[in-house]
Amino acid sequence: MQPRPFRFPPAAAPLRLAIRSALGAACLLPFAAPAQEAPALEPLVVTGTRTEKTLADTPIRTEIVTREELERTNARTLTDALENIPGLLLTEIHGKSGYELSLQGLTGDQVLVLIDGLPISASTSSTVDLSQYLLTDIDHIEVVKGAASAQYGSSAMGGVINVITRPARPGLSGTATLDAGSYGDQNSSGGSLKPANRHGLFTLQGGSQTLRARIAADVLDDDGFGVDPDSWSRQGDEVRRQQYSARVDWLPTAAQSYWLDGSVYREDDTQRYTTFVPPNLLPQRKTEHITRDRLAGGGQWRLDNGMRLQLKGLGESYDSASNEYSQDYLVTRRNAKQNMGHVTAQVDLPAWHSQLWQLGVDYHREDMTQDNNGVSEFVRAGSVERSSRELFVQNDILFNDTWELLLGARAQDDSDFGSHFAPKASLRGKLLDTADWNGVLRASFGQGYRVPNLKERYYLFDHSALGYMVVGNPDLKPESSNSAQLGGTLTFREHLSLEVNAFMNRVKDLIQTDMNDVAVVNGISVYTYRNVARARTRGIETGLRWDATPALTLTAGYTFNDAKDLDSGNELTRRPRHVGRLGFDWRFLPATELTMRTRVQSGELVSSDDVAQTSGGAAGGGRSPGWTTVDLAVNHRIGRQLTLFVGVKNLFDRQRDFTNPTDFGPLRGRFVYAGARYAFGGTQ
């Protein structure tokens, strides 16, 4: 589908002027006036080791999305927050109004998503829907790729996404954000000027130095969009997302702290599509109501001898009720319920002969029920459940100011799959340390594993009306992997930073739908999940950051990924070989900043039946074409409290061809938005 010409309507003249002015001013980049700015503090990260370390000092490679980046790009959901990380891919979840991720060629089932180190429920007990977490109280996000850390068990063989929230602050402060946007002539409600997407966020916090609390509300309302708004079908679903939370922090002494965080999430979405029943296209509709209730809490104690103790846990329920209609007649009513509990305890021992020992235990339990028109959709009737008990140990050995070795191991005892043991090792060397140059080498090796999720083992995915069904397999074995990372970071005067990392992941007993062993029952093709393959992903990730002036920062990233089925020798599907990121942040006026983010992705194989088709970026047979998108945002600060912003996502309107089933390019076309963010009481 060719990009459509776009013209701003007369009422959008201010936005047109702002964007044209910003683009015109970009020509003056070399002459940007330097702005005085306090030096930034080195970020602290915790995901790789579960102890606070600066980003430069952590032995496990960690990438970070700062709160400043979230505000600069006006991100609303976890999907928005992660889309600019090099090598991280986002794809739509089949049959859902959300997105999942993959890291280094490993899928969303193999990547663990955490909130403050605690897991979040996966949609239908499979992969986490990133769109179902709004960025209400986020401080920053940490990304660890590969199975390098001993801190995390099943589902972390591909890496970890850890969302770090902010504790409540003393005093009285708060924020309020309102914004709205339009899909132009694809607005479902008609009229390109009418806001088709509305968002509101409010937080209020306060208290004393020892006791403080915060409440927050975040609502995102999207009318959806359609290539032809006058037709029944909608390519973009109508979705309303709501997230409400409350948090209490108690710090009775300098040596101990406690926190309690509760949140509720509500989602209502509607999908509209057609099914061909000769000789007509019949209108179809699916509605889904999702609720997630989460209560998490924990405490931390520091003893006089330097020992630190941590304990935290959560209870979470996730319910989904969906109805499918054909010409307004209810044909399917599906209900799914999940419950999850997780407790983790950790002991950090005092430093001993330049060694930092850490011990910890995790307990995890989950169960799920699902029915279709009152009939269980599991291979066995009733609810399904699993639990695991895990022990991890880690020793951080500081040989000298140059070399650091992190050794770890994790043992898991699963209720259904017995025991598993995974060793880990990471090496960090500060090879260059002068007044101008700093160079750090990082190498890691770790074994990963993933227990089959409840969906793969028990779920009956019945699409008989479409001629097929997928049946769960209770006899699946866990996946296992070997993950190796080798790379380094070179920094010049903290203004120029270059990072290069090579990776290899080898997966054994890869779980996927077996397309080669199909049973036909009453004309219906019946597939099942099997441990059918060995796979390998390998490649190189690069990242560059250049603070050209105090007012201008340039960033770039490139990832090459070679993903192969080692049994067949074929390329793995939905894994593009080339992914690029390019961006800049330019404060061309003292209070006004222009941000640009570009994403480039090569073609990707869609069907393994078409491996003989052209490779690279060519579109042919089962290969989706490559694509490029550009986002622009202008943030203008008025005083210390008010920020006005405007932006365009997918500036050049690169949208997939919906008539081509192998085109998996961007789902949404151009989206124009504007809004305001207000902070009071010292909240920044």
N, C-alpha and C positions, 0 to 999 in steps of 0.2 A: 504494500500500500504506500503510495507516494505521500510525502508530507503535504498537508493542506496549507494554502496561503493563509496567513493570519494578519488581521488588522485590528488594532485596538478600537473599540467603540468610542464615540465622542465622550461619553461619561468617564472613560478611563484615561482622559488626557493627563491628569497628574501622574499616574503610573507610567504612562508612555514617556513623559518628560523625564521622570526620575531615571528610567532605565537607559534612555538615549543619552542622558547626561553622564551616567556612570560609564557607559561604553565609550563615549567620546573622551571622557577624562582618562580612560585606560591608555590612550595614546601618549599621555604625559607621564607614564610610570617612571621613566628615568629622572624626571624632574620633581618627583614627589618630595614635598618638604618633610624633613625628618621630624618626628614627634618624640618628645621626651617621655620615657616610660620606665617604671621601676623594673628591675630585673625579675624574671619569673623564678619562682621556687621550683626545685626539682620535684616532680610528682612522686608520691609514695604509692606503691602497689603491694598487694597482698596475695594475689591469686596463686602465683607460682609456688610459694613456700608457706602460705598462711601466717607469715610474719611480715611486718612492715619493713620494706626496703625501698630505697630510691629506685627510680626506673633504670638508672645507669648501673646500679649495684646488684640488681637481681640476677642470679645465675641462670634463671629460666627466661628465655626471650618472651617479653610481654609487650603487647601493643595496647595503647590507651586512647579512648575517646573522652576528651575533657568536657566539662560542663560548658566551657567557653565555646567549644565546637558545636555543642548541641544548640546553644542559643544563637550562634553565628549562622547556622544553617536552618534555624527554626524547625528543628526536628520535633515531631509529636509522638511517635511510637518508636518502639525498639527497632522496627524495620527501618525507619528513617535514620536512626542513630548509627546503624551499622553499615549502611549502603556505601560508604566511602572508604572502608578498610580494604587495602590491597589484598587480593586473593580470596576475599570472602564473597561468596555468591548467594544471592537471594532468588528464590523461585516460589511461584504460587503453590499452595497446598491444594492438591486435587480435590475438588468439591467443596472447598472452603473459601472464605473471603479474607485470607491471610497469607503469610509468607513463612517459609522455612529457610534455613541456611545450610551451606556446606563449607568446609574448610579443607584446603589442600586436597581436594578431590574426594573427601569423605562426607557422607550425607548428614542431614539433620538428625537422623536416628543415632548417629555416632558422635554427636557433639552435645556436650552437657551445658545447659543454660541454667544459671544460678542467680538468685537475688540475695545479696549479702552472704554468699557462700552456701545458701540453702536452695534445693531444687524447686522448680516450678512445674506445675502439671503440664503434661503434653496433651495436645488435642487428640481425643479418642485413643489415649494411651499409646501414641506413636511418636510424632515429632512435635516440638514446641512451636506454636504459632506466635511469631514475634510481634504480630500486629495486635495481640491481645495484652500487651503491656504498655501503658501510657507512661510518659516520662515525668511523672508528677514530682518526685522527691529525689531525682537522680543527682549524685555528685559526679561520678564518672563511670566508665565501663572499661573493664580489662579483658583482653583477649589473649589466651595462650593456645598456640597451635601444636597439634601432635600430642602424643601420650607421654610427655616428659615429666609431669608432676605426679608424685606419689599421693597427693592429697585427695585424688578423686578416683572413683571406681567405675562401675559399669556406665556405659554411654559416653565416657570421656576419651575414647580411643582416638577421636578426631580432634579433640581440643575442648576448651572451656570458654564460655562467655559468662563473665561474672559482673553483674550490675551492682554497683556500690551506691547505696542510698546515703543521705546525709542525716546525721543525728539532729534532733531538735536543738535550737539555739536559745540562749537566755535573752532576756529583754522582750521586746514586742516588735515583731516584724512580719512581713508578708509579701506576697506577689499576686498579681492578677494579669492574665493574658487573654486577649480576645483577638481572633483573626478569622478571616473568611476568604474563600477562593472560588474560582469558576473554571469549568472545563470548556468554556467557550460554547461553540455550536454543538458540543456533545452533551450539554447539560440535560439531564433526564427531564427536568421540569420545563424545558424550553426557555429560550431567551438567554443569550450569552452574558447579560449583565447581572442576572440573578445569582446570588451566592448559592453554589451547589454543595459547598463544604464549609462547615462552621465548627469553630473550636473555642472552648473556654476553659481556663485553668485558674484556680484560686487556692492559695495557701495562707495559713495564719499560724504563727507560732510564738511562743513566749514562755517565760518562767524565770526561775532563779538559777544560780550557778549549780545548785544541787538537784533541782527538779524542774524539768521543762517539758513542754508538750507541743504537738503540731497536728493540725487537721488540714486536709487537702481534698479538693474535688477537681476532676478533669473529665470533660465531656467532649467527644468528637462525633459530629453528626454529618454523614455524607449521603447525599441523595443518589449517588451512583452516576453512571454515564452510559450513553449508547451512541454507536457510530451513526445510527439513524434514530434520533430520539422519538420520531413519530411511529416507529414499529414497536412491537411488544418486547422483543429481546433487549437485554441490557448486557453489555460487555463488562461494565463495572457494577458491582452489587451495591444496593442500598444498605448502609450499615450505620448503626448508632452504638457507640462505645462509651461506657461510663465507668470511671474508677474513683472510688472514695476511700480515703485512708485516714488513720489516726495513729499517732506514735507518742510514747511517753519514755523519757530518759531520766534515770535517777542515778546520781553520782554522790553517794553519801560521804565518800572519802576520796582522796587522790589515788588510792590503791584499788578501788573497786567501782564498777559501774554495771547498771542493769538497763535493759531496754525491752519494750513491748510494742509490737507493730501489727496492727490489724488492717485489712483492706478487703473491699468487696469490688468485684468487677461484673458488669452486666453488658451483654451484647445482644443486639437484635439485628438480624440481617435478612434480606430478601433477595433471592436470585430469580431472574426472569429469563426464560429461554423457550425454544420451540422443539418439538419432536415431529419428525416426518411420519405421518400415517397416511399412506396413499389414499386419495390424491392431495391431502392437505397438510399444512404445518399447524400442529395443534399447540396452543399456548400452554406452557408449563410454569409452575411457580414453586419455589422451595423457601420456606421460612425456618429460621433457627433462632432459638433463645438460649443463651449461654450465661451461666452464673459461675463465678469462682469466688469462694470465701477463704481467706487466708489469715491465719494468726501465727505470728512468729515472735520469738523472744529469746533473750539470752543474758548472760552475765560474764564478767571478766574480773579476775582477781590477781593482784600482784603481791607476792610475799616478800618479806624483808630480805630473804636470801637471793632474790632475783628470779625465782620461779614464777611463771605466769600460768594461770588456769583459765580455760574458756569452756563454756557450755552454752549451747543454743539448740533450738529445735523449732519445728513448725507442725501445724496441722492444716491441711488444705482439702477442700472439696471442690469438685468441678462437675457441673451438670450441664447436659445439653439436651434440648427437646426440639426436634425438627419435624416439620410437616411438609409433605409434597402433594401438590395439587395438579390435576390435569383438567383444564377448562373449568377451574374453580371447584372441582370435585376432589375431596380428600381421598388420596389413594394409599399414602404411607404415613404412619406416625411412628417416629423412632425416638427412643429415650435412652440416654446413656448417663451413667453416674460413676464417678471416680472419687476415691478417697486416698489420701497420701499422708503418711506421717514420717518424720525424719528427725533424728536426734544425733548430735555430734558433740564429742568432748575432746579436749586437746590440752596437753601439758607441754609447756616449753621449759626445759631445764636451764638452770644457770650456766653461763659459759664455763667450760671445763677444758683446759689445755687447747685453747683456740678451736673448740668444737661446740656447736650449738645443737643439742639433741632435742628432738620433738617426738612425742608419742600421741596417738589419737585413736579413737574408736568412733564408728558410725553405725547407726541402726536405721534401716529403711523398710517401710512397709507400704504396699499399695494394693487396692482391690478395685474391681470394675464390674459393672453389670450393664447390659445393653439389650434392648428388645425392639422388635419391629412388628407393629400392630399386635403387641402383646405377646409375641413369640420370641424367645431368646435368640439372639444372633451369635451365640457362641457355639463352638463345636460340642461343648458339654453344657448342660442346663445349669442355671443359677449363676452365681458370681464367680469370678476368677480372682486369684490373689497370689502375691509372692512377697517374700521378705528376705532381707540379707543383713548379715552382721559382718562388719569389716574392721580391720585393724591396720593402721599405717604407722610407719616409723621413718624418721628422717634424721640425718646427721649432716649438718653444714660445717665443713672443715675449712678453716681459714688458714692456709699454709703461711701466707705472708701478705704483703700489700698488693702482690701481683696475682696470685693464684688462689682460687676457691673451688672446692669440690663439694657438690651436693649429692649425697647418696640417699636413696629411699627405697622402700618396699611396701607393698600393700597386699594383704591377704583377705580374701572374701569367702564367706561361707553362705551360700545361697540356699534358700529353702527348697528349690527345685533342681539346682544344678551342682550342688556340692561346693567344694572348695576350689579356689583359684589363687595363684600367687603371681605377682607382677613386680619385677625389680625395675629400678630407675636410676639414672646417673646423669648429672649435668656438671659441666666444667666451665668456669669463667676465668679468663685471664686478661688483666689490664696490661696490654703489651706496649702501649704508648701513652706516656703521661708527661707532657711538656707544658710550657706556658701557653702554647698555641694549639697543640694537637693532643687529642685523646683517642686511643683505640682500644676497643674491647672485643675479645674473641669469646664466642659461646658455642659449646657443643653439648648435645644431649642425646641420650638413648633411653627408650622406655618401652616396655611391653604394655599393650592395652588389651582390653577385652570388653565385650558387650553381651549381656544376657538378652536373649530374644524378648521383645516386649510382649505384652499381653495380646495386642492386636495380631501380631505375627503368629502367635501360638494358638489362639482360640477364636478369633473373629471370623464370622461368615459374611463376606462382602457379596451380597446377592444382587446382581444386576441381570437377572434372567430376562427381563424385558429387553435388554440390549444384547442378549445372546451369550452372556458369560457370568461366571461367579468366581470369587477367589476364596478358598477355604484355608483357615489357619491350620498349622501343623504343630501339635503338642510335642512332637519328637525332635524339634529343632535343637541344635547344639549352639552354644555361645560362639560368637565371632572372637577371633584373637588377632593381634597385630604386633608388629615390630615397627617402631617409629624412630627415625634418626633425623637430627637437625644439626646443621653446621653453618655458622655464619659469624658476622661481626659488624660492629658499628664504628665508624670513623667520624670524629667531630673536630671542627676547626673553630676555635674561639667561641664556641657555643652558638655560632651564627650559621654554620653549615654542617649538616649531618647526613651521612650516607650509610645505609644499611643494606647488607646482602645476606641472604640466608638460603641455603640449599636444604631440601627435605626429601625424605623417602619414607613411605608407609607401605608395608606389605601386610595384607589382610588374608587370613586363612578362614575357611568356612563362611565366606561372605553369604549373607542371607538375602535372597531376592526371589521374586516370583519366577517359578520354573516354567519357561515358555516351551521347553522341549519335551515335557511329559504332560500332555494334555489329555484328559478324559472327556468324552462327549456323552452326556447323559440326557436323553430326551431332546436332543438337538441343542443342548446348552453346553458350551465349553467350560470345563471346570479346571481351574488352575489352583496351585497351592504354593506355599513358601517352602523353599528347601535351602540347605547349605550346598550350593551348587558351584561355587567358584573360589578361586584364589585370585586376588587382585593386587595391583601395585600402582601407587601414585607417587610420582617424583617430579621435582621441578626446582625452580629458583624464584625467590621473591626478592624484590629490591624496593627500597624506599629512599627518597631524597627530600630533605627539608632545608630551605635556604632563607634565612632572614636577611634579605637583600638590603633593607633599610629598616629603621625602627617602625616605619609605616607599611612595609611591604614584606609579605612572606609567601614564598612559592613552595609547592609540594608536588611530588610526582611519585608514582609507584607502578611497578610492572611485575606480573606474575606469569611464569611459564609452567604449565602443568601437563604432564604426560601420564594419562590414566589408562591402564590396560587390564583386561581380563587375562590372567596368566594361563588359564586352561585353554581358552580358544585363541589367544593371541590378538583378539579384537579390541578396539578402542571401547572404553566404557562410555555409556550414554550420559547426556546432560552434564558434560564436564568440558567446557571450552579450554582450548590450549593456551590462549592468550587473553589476559585481562589487564587493562591499564587504568590508572587514575591520575588525574592532573587537576591542580587547583591553585588558587591564589587568594590571599586576603590583603586588601589594600585600603588603608585608611587615607583616602585622598583629601579629606577635610578633617579638621581636628575631632569632630564628633560624628563623622560619617564613614562607614566602612562598606566596601564592595567585596562580596565573596563569590567565587566561581568554583564549581565542582564539575569535572568532566569524567564520565565513565565510558570506557571502550571495551567491548567484548567481542571476541572472534566467534565464528560459527561453531556450532556444537552438534554432535551426533544425537539424534532423537530416537531412532530405531536401530537396534543391533542387526536387523535384517537388511540394512542398507549400508553396511560397512564398505561396500565396494564403490559407494558414491564418492563424488569428489570431496576432497578434504580441504582444510584451511577454512576460508570464510565463504566458500561457494555455497549457494543454496541449491540443493538438489536432492530428490528422493527424501530420505529421512534425516536431512541435515538442516538445522535452523540457521538462517543467515546471521551474520554479525551485526552489531549495532553500536551506535554512539549517542549518548545523551549529554546535555549541558544544562546545569542549574545555575541560576543567578539569584543573589539576594543582596539587598541594600538595607543596612541597619543604621538608623540615625538616632543618636542619643541627645535628649533634651534634659540638661541638668544631670543629676545623679540618679534620678528615679524613673524617668520615662524614656522608653525606646520605641520609636516607630520603625516599622519594617515593611518592605514590599519584596516580592520575589516572583520568579518564573521557574518552574520545574519543567524539564524537558523542553528547553527553549525552542529547538528546531523541530519539535513535534514528530519525533521518531516513534511511531506506533506500529505494532505488529499488523500483519494482514490477517484479519480474522477468518477469511475464506481459505487460508492455507493452514491445514492442521499441523504442519511441521514448523510453523513460525512461532518461536517462543521469545520474540523480542519484547520490548516494554509493553505492558498492558495498557497503561495510561498515556494519553497524549499530553499536549501542553496544558499546564495548570498554572493559573495566575492567582496570586493571593496578596493580601495586605493585612496588617494588624498592628497592635500596640501591646507593649509589655510594661507594667508598672511595678516598681519595688519600693517598699517603704520600710523605715525602721532599721536601715543598715543592711537589708538583704540585698545581695548582689548576685 
